[in-house]
Amino acid sequence: MILAFSATFGLATATAAALLYGLLALARKRLPAAAASAALLAACFFHALTLAEGLMGQPPRFGFAPALSTTVWLVVLVYAIESKLIPELRASWALPAVGAAVVLLSMVFPGSSYTQIASAWLPLHWALGIASYGLFGAALLHGWLISRAELSMRTALSADTGVPLLKLERLTFRFVEAGFILLTASLLAGWLFAETLYGPHLKSMWNHKTIFSVLAWLSFAGLLIGRARLGWRGRTARKFLYLGSGLLLLGYAGSRFVLEVVLQRP
Protein backbone atom coordinates (compact mmCIF):
# COMPACT_ATOMS: atom_id res chain seq x y z
CA MET A 1 0.00 0.00 0.00
CA ILE A 2 1.40 3.40 -1.00
CA LEU A 3 0.50 6.36 1.19
CA ALA A 4 -0.50 9.53 -0.63
CA PHE A 5 1.44 12.14 1.29
CA SER A 6 -0.01 15.64 1.41
CA ALA A 7 0.17 18.80 3.49
CA THR A 8 -3.09 17.83 5.21
CA PHE A 9 -1.73 14.39 6.02
CA GLY A 10 1.46 15.89 7.44
CA LEU A 11 -0.47 18.42 9.54
CA ALA A 12 -2.70 15.67 10.98
CA THR A 13 0.18 13.35 11.89
CA ALA A 14 2.27 16.20 13.34
CA THR A 15 -0.66 17.36 15.47
CA ALA A 16 -1.26 13.81 16.74
CA ALA A 17 2.44 13.35 17.57
CA ALA A 18 2.68 16.72 19.36
CA LEU A 19 -0.47 16.03 21.41
CA LEU A 20 0.72 12.58 22.47
CA TYR A 21 4.17 13.88 23.39
CA GLY A 22 2.53 16.73 25.31
CA LEU A 23 0.29 14.29 27.18
CA LEU A 24 3.31 12.24 28.21
CA ALA A 25 5.25 15.32 29.29
CA LEU A 26 2.40 16.65 31.45
CA ALA A 27 0.88 13.47 32.86
CA ARG A 28 3.58 10.79 32.65
CA LYS A 29 3.71 10.14 36.39
CA ARG A 30 -0.07 9.81 36.60
CA LEU A 31 -0.32 7.36 33.69
CA PRO A 32 0.00 3.61 34.24
CA ALA A 33 3.24 2.20 32.86
CA ALA A 34 1.46 0.29 30.09
CA ALA A 35 -0.51 3.36 29.01
CA ALA A 36 2.62 5.55 29.01
CA SER A 37 4.49 2.98 26.91
CA ALA A 38 1.61 2.72 24.42
CA ALA A 39 1.34 6.52 24.17
CA LEU A 40 5.09 6.81 23.53
CA LEU A 41 4.98 4.21 20.75
CA ALA A 42 1.96 5.95 19.19
CA ALA A 43 3.71 9.32 19.35
CA CYS A 44 6.81 7.78 17.76
CA PHE A 45 4.65 6.27 14.99
CA PHE A 46 2.90 9.55 14.13
CA HIS A 47 6.23 11.36 14.36
CA ALA A 48 7.67 8.92 11.80
CA LEU A 49 4.74 9.54 9.44
CA THR A 50 5.31 13.28 9.77
CA LEU A 51 8.96 12.89 8.81
CA ALA A 52 8.02 10.60 5.92
CA GLU A 53 5.59 13.21 4.56
CA GLY A 54 8.40 15.75 4.38
CA LEU A 55 11.08 13.46 2.99
CA MET A 56 8.87 11.52 0.54
CA GLY A 57 6.56 14.30 -0.56
CA GLN A 58 6.67 15.89 -3.99
CA PRO A 59 9.01 17.68 -3.86
CA PRO A 60 10.82 16.42 -0.74
CA ARG A 61 11.65 18.97 1.96
CA PHE A 62 14.44 19.13 4.50
CA GLY A 63 16.13 21.72 6.68
CA PHE A 64 17.28 22.55 10.19
CA ALA A 65 13.93 21.83 11.90
CA PRO A 66 13.31 18.49 10.11
CA ALA A 67 16.92 17.53 10.94
CA LEU A 68 16.30 18.23 14.63
CA SER A 69 12.96 16.42 14.42
CA THR A 70 14.57 13.35 12.83
CA THR A 71 17.32 13.34 15.46
CA VAL A 72 14.84 13.47 18.34
CA TRP A 73 12.69 10.79 16.69
CA LEU A 74 15.71 8.49 16.58
CA VAL A 75 16.42 9.19 20.25
CA VAL A 76 12.79 8.46 21.16
CA LEU A 77 12.89 5.24 19.13
CA VAL A 78 16.11 4.13 20.84
CA TYR A 79 14.60 4.95 24.24
CA ALA A 80 11.35 3.10 23.44
CA ILE A 81 13.26 -0.04 22.46
CA GLU A 82 15.71 0.27 25.33
CA SER A 83 12.97 0.75 27.91
CA LYS A 84 11.50 -2.59 26.81
CA LEU A 85 14.85 -4.28 27.35
CA ILE A 86 15.63 -2.32 30.54
CA PRO A 87 12.27 -1.61 32.23
CA GLU A 88 14.03 0.34 35.02
CA LEU A 89 15.09 3.05 32.56
CA ARG A 90 13.04 6.22 33.08
CA ALA A 91 13.58 9.50 31.23
CA SER A 92 10.90 11.53 33.06
CA TRP A 93 9.00 14.30 31.25
CA ALA A 94 11.92 15.91 29.40
CA LEU A 95 12.16 13.58 26.39
CA PRO A 96 8.47 13.80 25.31
CA ALA A 97 8.60 17.57 25.93
CA VAL A 98 11.52 17.87 23.51
CA GLY A 99 9.64 15.61 21.07
CA ALA A 100 6.60 17.91 21.13
CA ALA A 101 8.83 20.98 20.69
CA VAL A 102 10.67 19.69 17.60
CA VAL A 103 7.45 18.48 15.95
CA LEU A 104 5.90 21.93 16.40
CA LEU A 105 9.12 23.59 15.24
CA SER A 106 9.14 21.53 12.03
CA MET A 107 5.53 22.59 11.39
CA VAL A 108 6.62 26.23 11.49
CA PHE A 109 9.88 25.67 9.55
CA PRO A 110 9.27 22.71 7.19
CA GLY A 111 12.58 23.21 5.36
CA SER A 112 13.58 23.82 1.77
CA SER A 113 12.18 21.96 -1.23
CA TYR A 114 14.61 19.76 -3.17
CA THR A 115 13.37 19.67 -6.74
CA GLN A 116 16.67 18.25 -8.01
CA ILE A 117 19.33 16.11 -6.29
CA ALA A 118 22.81 15.98 -7.79
CA SER A 119 23.42 12.31 -6.94
CA ALA A 120 21.32 9.30 -5.97
CA TRP A 121 23.94 8.67 -3.25
CA LEU A 122 23.31 12.00 -1.53
CA PRO A 123 20.35 10.71 0.58
CA LEU A 124 22.63 7.93 1.90
CA HIS A 125 25.21 10.55 2.87
CA TRP A 126 22.49 12.50 4.67
CA ALA A 127 21.21 9.34 6.35
CA LEU A 128 24.66 8.55 7.76
CA GLY A 129 24.96 12.05 9.17
CA ILE A 130 21.47 12.13 10.69
CA ALA A 131 21.87 8.62 12.13
CA SER A 132 25.05 9.78 13.87
CA TYR A 133 23.06 12.75 15.23
CA GLY A 134 20.52 10.30 16.66
CA LEU A 135 23.14 8.09 18.30
CA PHE A 136 24.91 11.06 19.87
CA GLY A 137 21.50 12.31 20.97
CA ALA A 138 20.90 8.96 22.69
CA ALA A 139 24.31 9.32 24.36
CA LEU A 140 23.30 12.80 25.54
CA LEU A 141 20.08 11.39 27.01
CA HIS A 142 22.03 8.80 28.99
CA GLY A 143 24.57 11.42 30.06
CA TRP A 144 21.72 13.58 31.33
CA LEU A 145 20.30 10.61 33.25
CA ILE A 146 23.71 10.11 34.89
CA SER A 147 23.93 13.80 35.82
CA ARG A 148 20.41 13.69 37.28
CA ALA A 149 21.21 10.58 39.32
CA GLU A 150 24.45 12.09 40.64
CA LEU A 151 22.64 15.29 41.63
CA SER A 152 19.99 13.27 43.44
CA MET A 153 22.66 11.42 45.40
CA ARG A 154 24.49 14.63 46.32
CA THR A 155 21.28 16.20 47.59
CA ALA A 156 20.35 13.05 49.54
CA LEU A 157 17.41 12.33 47.25
CA SER A 158 16.87 8.93 45.66
CA ALA A 159 17.97 8.71 42.02
CA ASP A 160 15.00 7.69 39.91
CA THR A 161 16.71 6.34 36.80
CA GLY A 162 16.36 2.82 38.19
CA VAL A 163 19.57 1.76 36.36
CA PRO A 164 23.03 1.49 38.01
CA LEU A 165 25.32 4.40 37.08
CA LEU A 166 28.05 2.14 35.72
CA LYS A 167 25.58 0.49 33.37
CA LEU A 168 24.30 3.88 32.20
CA GLU A 169 27.87 4.99 31.60
CA ARG A 170 28.65 1.89 29.52
CA LEU A 171 25.50 2.47 27.46
CA THR A 172 26.49 6.12 26.95
CA PHE A 173 29.84 5.18 25.49
CA ARG A 174 28.33 2.47 23.30
CA PHE A 175 26.19 5.13 21.66
CA VAL A 176 29.19 7.49 21.36
CA GLU A 177 31.25 4.76 19.68
CA ALA A 178 28.47 3.88 17.21
CA GLY A 179 27.79 7.55 16.46
CA PHE A 180 31.51 8.17 15.93
CA ILE A 181 31.70 5.37 13.35
CA LEU A 182 28.74 6.77 11.38
CA LEU A 183 30.02 10.34 11.62
CA THR A 184 33.42 9.20 10.35
CA ALA A 185 31.77 7.41 7.42
CA SER A 186 29.68 10.48 6.60
CA LEU A 187 32.69 12.83 6.68
CA LEU A 188 34.82 10.46 4.59
CA ALA A 189 32.06 10.13 1.99
CA GLY A 190 31.67 13.89 1.83
CA TRP A 191 35.43 14.38 1.58
CA LEU A 192 36.19 11.70 -1.03
CA PHE A 193 33.08 12.03 -3.20
CA ALA A 194 32.12 15.68 -2.73
CA GLU A 195 31.74 16.49 -6.42
CA THR A 196 29.77 13.29 -7.06
CA LEU A 197 27.42 13.95 -4.15
CA TYR A 198 26.87 17.68 -4.57
CA GLY A 199 27.58 18.20 -8.25
CA PRO A 200 30.35 20.00 -10.16
CA HIS A 201 29.06 23.41 -9.03
CA LEU A 202 30.43 22.77 -5.49
CA LYS A 203 33.05 25.43 -4.83
CA SER A 204 34.62 24.07 -1.64
CA MET A 205 33.94 21.44 1.01
CA TRP A 206 35.27 23.81 3.68
CA ASN A 207 32.05 25.52 4.64
CA HIS A 208 30.64 26.14 8.11
CA LYS A 209 28.93 22.74 8.21
CA THR A 210 32.12 20.86 7.42
CA ILE A 211 34.27 22.86 9.83
CA PHE A 212 31.91 22.38 12.78
CA SER A 213 31.46 18.69 11.91
CA VAL A 214 35.23 18.13 11.83
CA LEU A 215 35.61 19.94 15.18
CA ALA A 216 32.87 17.70 16.59
CA TRP A 217 34.67 14.62 15.20
CA LEU A 218 37.89 15.75 16.94
CA SER A 219 36.00 16.24 20.22
CA PHE A 220 34.47 12.77 20.09
CA ALA A 221 37.81 11.26 19.06
CA GLY A 222 39.42 12.97 22.06
CA LEU A 223 36.67 11.64 24.31
CA LEU A 224 37.12 8.03 23.13
CA ILE A 225 40.93 8.23 23.36
CA GLY A 226 40.70 9.79 26.82
CA ARG A 227 38.30 7.05 27.89
CA ALA A 228 40.55 4.27 26.56
CA ARG A 229 43.96 5.64 27.58
CA LEU A 230 43.26 7.88 30.58
CA GLY A 231 40.12 6.30 31.99
CA TRP A 232 38.00 9.42 31.65
CA ARG A 233 34.66 9.11 33.40
CA GLY A 234 32.02 11.22 35.05
CA ARG A 235 32.00 14.98 34.60
CA THR A 236 35.14 15.16 32.43
CA ALA A 237 33.75 12.67 29.90
CA ARG A 238 30.36 14.41 29.84
CA LYS A 239 31.99 17.79 29.15
CA PHE A 240 33.55 16.38 25.98
CA LEU A 241 30.25 14.73 25.05
CA TYR A 242 28.39 18.04 25.44
CA LEU A 243 31.11 19.93 23.53
CA GLY A 244 31.11 17.51 20.59
CA SER A 245 27.31 17.39 20.46
CA GLY A 246 27.06 21.18 20.52
CA LEU A 247 29.56 21.49 17.66
CA LEU A 248 27.72 18.83 15.68
CA LEU A 249 24.43 20.66 16.22
CA LEU A 250 26.00 23.84 14.88
CA GLY A 251 27.35 21.90 11.90
CA TYR A 252 24.15 21.18 10.01
CA ALA A 253 21.19 22.45 12.00
CA GLY A 254 22.97 25.66 12.96
CA SER A 255 24.18 26.50 9.46
CA ARG A 256 20.78 25.66 7.95
CA PHE A 257 19.04 27.82 10.58
CA VAL A 258 21.16 30.79 9.55
CA LEU A 259 20.44 30.18 5.85
CA GLU A 260 16.71 29.48 6.17
CA VAL A 261 15.67 31.82 8.98
CA VAL A 262 18.27 34.56 9.38
CA LEU A 263 19.30 35.01 5.73
CA GLN A 264 16.05 33.51 4.31
CA ARG A 265 17.84 31.61 1.55
CA PRO A 266 16.34 28.33 0.28
HELIX and SHEET records of a PDB file:
HELIX    1   1 ALA A    7  ALA A   27  1                                  21    
HELIX    2   2 ARG A   28  ARG A   30  5                                   3    
HELIX    3   3 ALA A   33  MET A   56  1                                  24    
HELIX    4   4 PHE A   64  LEU A   85  1                                  22    
HELIX    5   5 ALA A   94  VAL A  108  1                                  15    
HELIX    6   6 LEU A  122  ARG A  154  1                                  33    
HELIX    7   7 LEU A  165  LEU A  192  1                                  28    
HELIX    8   8 ALA A  194  TYR A  198  1                                   5    
HELIX    9   9 HIS A  208  ILE A  225  1                                  18    
HELIX   10  10 GLY A  226  LEU A  230  3                                   5    
HELIX   11  11 GLY A  234  LEU A  249  1                                  16    
HELIX   12  12 LEU A  250  GLY A  254  3                                   5    
HELIX   13  13 SER A  255  PHE A  257  1                                   3    
HELIX   14  14 VAL A  258  VAL A  262  3                                   5    
SHEET    1   A 2 ARG A  61  PHE A  62  0                                        
SHEET    2   A 2 SER A 112  SER A 113 -1                                        
END                                                                             
